[in-house]
Amino acid sequence: MRFQVENLRESTTRIEALSRKYNATITSSRNYNSEESIEAAYTIKVVPEKLFELVKAIEGESVYLDDKTITAEDVTRQYVDVEARLNAKRTAQQRYLELMKKATKVEDVLAIERELQKVQEELESVQAQLKALQQQTSYSTINLTMYQLVPASYADRTSFSSRVASALSGGWQLSKDLVVGLLYLWPVLILVSLIILTIRLRKRRRARSMA
């Protein structure tokens, strides 16, 4: 999922709280900035039974949904293949152990030990693959990206009503700033008014004297 939020910091706090509520685990997180937005990306693991409930709760943070994709992968064939390889490696390991008991020559013992070491390494690798598959089938993964637009890009992505509200708020703030600015300039305004009044009085006097 990728969506826009109003306040990234507040949404981040709530997402972390939701993860705890649904016994989910945040396995990775990343924050970064761009010219248009500040973003946070999460990878969240949750049991499949709670996936859709958690997704719905997370989506409640969205003010603009960019993307939401749900996919399922059938790993049955892969699981069976890895399990078969694991059994084959265990069988080979047992066979070399039996050969080791029967070996009488030093060179035979050393050769069997080398093969046994190779089988042991391959066995550990296959066990790691099987464990990864078991985790994959035990948990669903949510890849989440949230972002907050910086002011320069609000007009491009926010709704019309939000833009109107923002414009009204900005206009009101500008009006207040102008009033405050005028109050700072009151001595200058009084001085200018006095100069204008003096000039007008002189013009009137000249007009009277000429009449």
C-alpha positions as CSV (number, residue, x, y, z in Angstrom):
1,M,0.0,0.0,0.0
2,R,1.1,3.5,-0.7
3,F,-1.0,6.5,0.5
4,Q,-0.8,10.2,1.6
5,V,-1.4,11.2,5.2
6,E,-2.1,14.5,6.8
7,N,0.7,14.3,9.4
8,L,3.4,11.7,8.9
9,R,4.7,11.8,12.5
10,E,1.3,11.2,14.0
11,S,0.4,8.5,11.5
12,T,3.7,6.7,12.2
13,T,2.9,6.6,15.9
14,R,-0.5,5.1,15.2
15,I,0.8,2.5,12.7
16,E,3.3,1.3,15.3
17,A,0.4,1.1,17.9
18,L,-1.7,-0.9,15.4
19,S,1.1,-3.3,14.8
20,R,1.3,-4.0,18.6
21,K,-2.5,-4.3,18.8
22,Y,-2.7,-7.0,16.1
23,N,0.5,-8.8,17.3
24,A,2.3,-7.9,14.1
25,T,6.0,-7.3,13.7
26,I,7.7,-4.4,12.0
27,T,10.7,-6.1,10.4
28,S,12.1,-3.0,8.7
29,S,11.4,0.7,8.5
30,R,12.9,3.6,6.5
31,N,12.4,7.4,6.4
32,Y,13.4,9.7,3.6
33,N,12.7,13.1,2.1
34,S,12.2,14.3,-1.4
35,E,11.5,17.6,-3.0
36,E,7.8,17.0,-2.8
37,S,7.2,14.9,0.3
38,I,8.5,13.3,3.4
39,E,8.0,9.5,3.5
40,A,8.1,6.5,5.7
41,A,8.2,2.9,4.5
42,Y,7.5,-0.2,6.6
43,T,7.6,-4.0,6.1
44,I,5.1,-5.6,8.5
45,K,4.6,-9.3,9.3
46,V,1.3,-10.5,10.6
47,V,-0.5,-13.9,10.8
48,P,-2.8,-14.4,7.8
49,E,-6.0,-14.5,10.0
50,K,-5.4,-10.9,10.9
51,L,-4.1,-9.6,7.6
52,F,-7.3,-8.0,6.2
53,E,-8.3,-6.5,9.6
54,L,-4.9,-4.9,10.0
55,V,-4.9,-3.6,6.4
56,K,-8.3,-2.0,6.9
57,A,-7.1,-0.3,10.1
58,I,-3.9,0.9,8.4
59,E,-5.9,2.3,5.5
60,G,-7.8,4.5,7.9
61,E,-4.7,6.7,8.0
62,S,-5.0,7.5,4.3
63,V,-6.3,10.8,2.9
64,Y,-5.3,9.9,-0.7
65,L,-4.7,6.2,-1.7
66,D,-2.1,5.9,-4.5
67,D,-1.9,2.1,-4.7
68,K,-3.2,-1.0,-2.9
69,T,-2.3,-4.5,-4.2
70,I,-2.9,-7.9,-2.6
71,T,-1.2,-11.0,-4.0
72,A,-1.0,-14.6,-2.9
73,E,1.8,-17.0,-3.8
74,D,1.3,-20.8,-3.9
75,V,4.5,-22.3,-2.5
76,T,3.3,-25.9,-2.2
77,R,5.4,-27.2,-5.0
78,Q,8.5,-25.3,-3.8
79,Y,7.9,-26.6,-0.2
80,V,7.6,-30.2,-1.4
81,D,10.8,-29.9,-3.4
82,V,12.8,-28.5,-0.6
83,E,11.5,-31.1,1.8
84,A,12.5,-33.9,-0.6
85,R,16.0,-32.4,-0.9
86,L,16.2,-32.2,2.9
87,N,15.3,-35.9,3.2
88,A,17.8,-36.8,0.5
89,K,20.6,-34.9,2.4
90,R,19.7,-36.6,5.6
91,T,19.8,-40.0,4.0
92,A,23.3,-39.2,2.4
93,Q,24.5,-38.0,5.8
94,Q,23.4,-41.3,7.5
95,R,25.0,-43.4,4.7
96,Y,28.4,-41.6,5.2
97,L,28.2,-42.1,9.0
98,E,27.7,-45.8,8.5
99,L,30.6,-45.9,6.0
100,M,32.7,-44.1,8.6
101,K,32.1,-46.9,11.1
102,K,33.3,-49.5,8.6
103,A,36.3,-47.6,7.3
104,T,39.7,-49.0,8.4
105,K,42.2,-47.1,6.3
106,V,43.2,-43.5,7.1
107,E,42.7,-42.3,3.5
108,D,39.2,-43.8,3.4
109,V,38.3,-42.1,6.7
110,L,39.6,-38.7,5.5
111,A,37.7,-39.0,2.2
112,I,34.5,-39.9,4.0
113,E,35.0,-36.9,6.3
114,R,35.3,-34.6,3.4
115,E,32.2,-35.9,1.8
116,L,30.4,-35.8,5.1
117,Q,31.4,-32.2,5.6
118,K,30.0,-31.3,2.2
119,V,26.7,-33.0,2.9
120,Q,26.5,-31.3,6.3
121,E,26.9,-27.8,4.7
122,E,24.3,-28.6,2.0
123,L,21.9,-30.0,4.7
124,E,22.2,-26.7,6.7
125,S,21.5,-24.7,3.5
126,V,18.4,-26.7,2.7
127,Q,17.2,-26.5,6.3
128,A,17.5,-22.7,6.1
129,Q,15.4,-22.7,2.9
130,L,12.7,-24.8,4.5
131,K,12.6,-22.5,7.6
132,A,12.2,-19.5,5.3
133,L,9.3,-21.2,3.5
134,Q,7.7,-22.0,6.8
135,Q,7.9,-18.4,7.9
136,Q,6.5,-17.3,4.5
137,T,3.5,-19.5,4.9
138,S,3.0,-18.6,8.6
139,Y,3.0,-14.8,8.1
140,S,1.6,-12.4,5.6
141,T,3.7,-9.4,4.6
142,I,2.5,-5.8,4.3
143,N,4.7,-3.4,2.4
144,L,3.5,0.0,3.4
145,T,4.6,3.5,2.3
146,M,3.1,6.7,3.8
147,Y,4.0,10.2,2.7
148,Q,3.1,13.8,3.7
149,L,3.3,16.4,1.0
150,V,5.4,19.4,1.6
151,P,3.6,22.8,1.1
152,A,5.1,23.4,-2.4
153,S,3.2,20.4,-3.8
154,Y,-0.1,20.7,-2.0
155,A,-1.9,22.3,-4.9
156,D,-1.0,19.4,-7.2
157,R,-2.3,16.5,-5.2
158,T,-4.8,17.6,-2.6
159,S,-8.6,17.8,-3.1
160,F,-10.4,20.9,-4.3
161,S,-12.0,21.4,-0.9
162,S,-8.7,21.1,0.9
163,R,-7.1,23.6,-1.5
164,V,-9.9,26.1,-0.9
165,A,-9.6,25.6,2.9
166,S,-5.8,26.1,2.6
167,A,-6.2,29.2,0.4
168,L,-8.7,30.8,2.9
169,S,-6.4,30.0,5.8
170,G,-3.5,31.4,4.0
171,G,-5.4,34.6,3.0
172,W,-6.5,35.1,6.6
173,Q,-3.0,34.7,7.8
174,L,-1.8,37.2,5.1
175,S,-4.4,39.7,6.2
176,K,-3.3,39.5,9.8
177,D,0.4,39.9,8.8
178,L,-0.6,43.1,6.8
179,V,-2.4,44.5,9.8
180,V,0.6,43.8,12.1
181,G,2.9,45.3,9.5
182,L,0.8,48.5,9.3
183,L,0.9,48.8,13.1
184,Y,4.7,48.7,12.9
185,L,4.6,51.5,10.3
186,W,2.3,53.9,12.2
187,P,5.0,56.6,12.8
188,V,5.8,56.7,9.1
189,L,2.1,56.9,8.2
190,I,1.5,59.8,10.6
191,L,4.6,61.6,9.2
192,V,3.4,61.1,5.6
193,S,-0.1,62.3,6.6
194,L,1.4,65.5,8.1
195,I,3.5,66.2,5.0
196,I,0.4,65.8,2.7
197,L,-1.7,68.0,5.0
198,T,1.1,70.7,5.1
199,I,1.3,70.6,1.3
200,R,-2.4,71.1,0.9
201,L,-2.5,74.0,3.4
202,R,0.3,75.8,1.5
203,K,-1.6,75.3,-1.8
204,R,-4.7,76.8,-0.4
205,R,-2.9,79.8,1.0
206,R,-1.2,80.5,-2.3
207,A,-4.6,80.2,-4.1
208,R,-6.1,82.8,-1.6
209,S,-3.2,85.2,-2.0
210,M,-3.4,85.1,-5.8
211,A,-7.2,85.7,-5.6
